[in-house]
Amino acid sequence: MPRQRRAATPGGPRQEYLDAFTDDDVFAPRATASALATDPNARGAGRAAGTLRTATGGAAATDIGGRTAGDVADDNAPPSGEPTREGGVKGRAFAGIAAAAVTTVLAVVVAGQFTGHDKDTAVRSQPLTGRADDSVPSAATGPSASPQVVPLTYAQKMAQKYPLSATLKGSGKFDTVPGVDKAPGKGKKYTYRVDVEQGLGLDGALFAQAVQKTLNDDRSWAHDGARTFGRIDSGKPDFVITLASPGTTAVWCAKSGLDTTEDNVSCDSASTERVMINAYRWAQGSKTYGDAIHPYRQMLINHEVGHRLGYSHVTCGKNGELAPVMQQQTKFLDHDGITCKPNPWAYPNG
């Protein structure tokens, strides 16, 4: 039967406004809890409202015209088994209001989710490229490989100068460089030991290696198989090649009547077992050789061992000739108007 019109009440909606709604009264009381429990459509509306309440954490969805968003959303929902009916002006109006309300609520919900997160939200929102345990460390983030230290070669060590004072006077105590180097060849055999004064800070093993290599070079005193030299570290050697500070060198050279202090040179202390190599000269070289420290060290060894073998000082006889190894090349290369060339070998042509 036709619905009766309500009488307009003072202060209430005008009758013309009420007449626009012939089927549903937006000002009618909302469904009760018991109605929601028995009416399937009402329960659907309740679920929608409950969803909104859960999303916002509030008590209930926004009341639109006295009705919940769930009530509005179900206005155009067809009953089970019935096609959707065309909505009139009223339905479209309320659908628009409901959509706006839901959009507003969802915007508030989303905004609340972002504003309520901590600082790691930005990290979590980034696209995932794989699990952390699947990742492979890159060259930048992985363990850095320690740079490999390549040991210097013998030639490289022999080409370097080392710091040592020209006025250094050491303790006078010596350490024997351990190790044995067999004498090569079948010439006359000489044995020697290598001692290094304590506290010099120089490489004793390098010094011993240089002695063995130099003396057994075919350009040295082992030329043409005449002699061979072997290093020992115990027993009685034929001589002891000794690397010592300038002060200690002077002391041992003085025992054989030699003064090495004027030019800070080396000597063969013939009255003792020691062939003295001045550590300052070994480390720093001489002006006559400049930066050619490797051949200068070879000259030092050959010159002083040459004295031990019985050779005396000589000089070159012509301008531009190689200086004999027994020339005092630490002191000079020029003499009597003749300019000699530096030379570390007894037999430079091999």
Residue pairs with C-beta under 8 A, 6 or more apart in sequence:
3 22
5 15
5 18
5 19
6 18
8 14
8 15
8 18
13 27
18 25
20 89
20 90
21 90
23 90
24 75
24 90
26 65
26 66
26 67
26 94
27 65
27 66
30 66
30 67
30 68
30 71
31 39
31 42
31 45
31 71
35 42
36 42
36 43
36 45
36 46
37 43
40 80
41 74
41 77
41 79
44 70
44 74
44 77
45 68
45 70
45 71
45 73
45 74
46 70
47 70
48 61
48 69
48 70
48 73
48 74
49 60
49 61
49 68
49 69
49 70
49 71
52 60
52 61
52 69
52 70
52 102
52 105
53 59
53 60
53 61
55 105
55 106
55 109
56 105
56 108
56 109
56 112
57 112
60 68
61 68
61 69
61 70
61 101
61 105
62 68
62 69
62 101
62 104
62 105
64 72
64 94
64 97
64 98
64 101
65 94
65 97
69 98
69 101
69 102
69 105
72 94
72 95
72 97
72 98
72 101
73 98
73 102
75 87
75 91
75 94
75 95
75 98
76 84
76 85
76 87
76 91
76 95
78 84
78 85
87 95
114 121
129 135
137 143
152 160
154 206
154 209
154 213
155 294
157 203
157 206
158 206
158 210
158 293
158 294
158 297
159 293
159 294
160 293
161 283
161 284
161 285
161 291
161 293
162 201
162 202
162 283
162 284
163 283
164 200
164 201
164 202
164 245
164 279
164 280
164 283
164 284
165 246
165 280
166 246
166 264
166 280
166 284
167 246
167 247
168 200
168 245
168 246
168 247
168 279
168 280
169 245
169 246
169 247
169 248
170 197
170 198
170 199
170 200
170 244
170 245
170 247
170 248
170 279
171 197
171 198
171 199
171 248
172 197
172 248
172 251
173 197
173 198
174 195
174 196
174 197
174 198
174 242
174 244
175 195
175 196
175 197
175 198
175 204
176 193
176 194
176 195
176 233
177 194
177 195
177 196
177 204
177 205
177 207
177 208
177 233
178 233
179 205
179 208
179 231
179 233
180 230
180 231
180 232
180 233
181 208
181 212
181 230
181 231
182 230
183 189
183 190
183 191
183 216
183 228
183 229
183 230
184 216
184 222
184 228
185 216
185 222
185 225
185 228
186 225
186 228
187 222
187 225
187 226
187 227
187 228
188 226
188 227
188 228
189 227
189 228
189 229
189 230
190 227
190 228
190 229
190 230
190 238
190 239
191 229
191 230
191 231
191 232
191 235
191 237
191 238
192 211
192 229
192 230
192 231
192 232
192 237
192 238
192 239
192 240
192 241
193 231
193 232
193 233
193 237
193 240
193 241
194 204
194 207
194 208
194 211
194 231
194 233
194 240
194 241
194 242
194 243
195 240
195 241
195 242
195 243
195 274
196 202
196 204
196 207
196 242
196 243
196 244
197 242
197 243
197 244
197 245
197 248
197 279
200 243
200 244
200 245
200 279
202 243
202 279
202 282
202 283
204 243
207 243
207 277
207 282
208 231
210 297
210 298
210 301
211 231
211 241
211 301
212 229
212 231
214 220
214 297
214 298
214 301
214 302
215 221
215 222
215 229
215 301
215 302
215 305
216 222
216 228
216 229
217 345
218 224
218 347
218 350
219 345
219 346
219 347
219 348
219 349
219 350
220 302
220 345
220 346
220 347
221 227
221 229
221 302
221 305
221 306
221 309
221 346
222 228
222 229
223 346
223 347
223 350
224 347
227 309
237 273
239 273
239 274
239 275
239 305
239 308
240 273
240 274
240 275
241 274
241 275
241 277
241 301
241 304
241 305
242 252
242 274
242 275
242 276
242 277
243 277
243 279
243 282
244 252
244 276
244 277
244 278
244 279
245 279
245 280
246 260
246 261
246 264
246 278
246 279
246 280
249 260
249 266
249 267
249 276
249 277
249 278
249 279
250 259
250 260
250 261
252 267
252 269
252 272
252 274
252 276
253 259
253 260
253 267
253 269
253 276
255 269
255 271
255 272
256 267
256 268
256 269
256 270
256 271
256 272
257 271
258 267
258 269
260 266
260 267
260 276
260 278
263 330
263 331
264 278
264 280
264 281
265 278
265 281
265 328
265 330
265 331
266 276
266 277
266 278
266 281
266 300
266 303
266 304
266 330
267 276
267 304
267 307
268 275
268 276
268 304
268 305
268 307
268 308
269 275
269 276
270 307
270 308
275 304
275 305
275 307
275 308
276 304
277 300
277 301
277 304
281 296
281 300
281 330
282 297
282 300
285 291
285 292
285 293
285 296
285 297
286 296
286 329
286 330
288 329
288 330
288 331
288 332
288 333
288 342
289 295
289 296
289 299
289 329
289 342
292 342
295 342
295 344
296 342
296 344
298 344
298 345
299 325
299 329
299 342
299 343
299 344
300 330
302 325
302 344
302 345
302 346
303 325
303 326
303 329
306 325
306 326
306 346
307 326
311 326
312 326
313 326
313 327
313 328
314 324
314 326
314 327
315 323
315 324
315 327
315 335
315 338
315 340
316 322
316 323
316 324
316 327
316 338
316 340
316 341
317 338
318 338
319 337
319 338
319 339
320 339
320 340
320 341
321 338
321 340
321 341
322 340
322 341
322 342
322 343
322 348
323 329
323 333
323 340
323 341
323 342
323 343
324 343
325 343
325 344
325 345
325 346
326 346
327 333
327 340
329 340
329 342
329 343
333 339
333 340
333 341
333 342
334 340
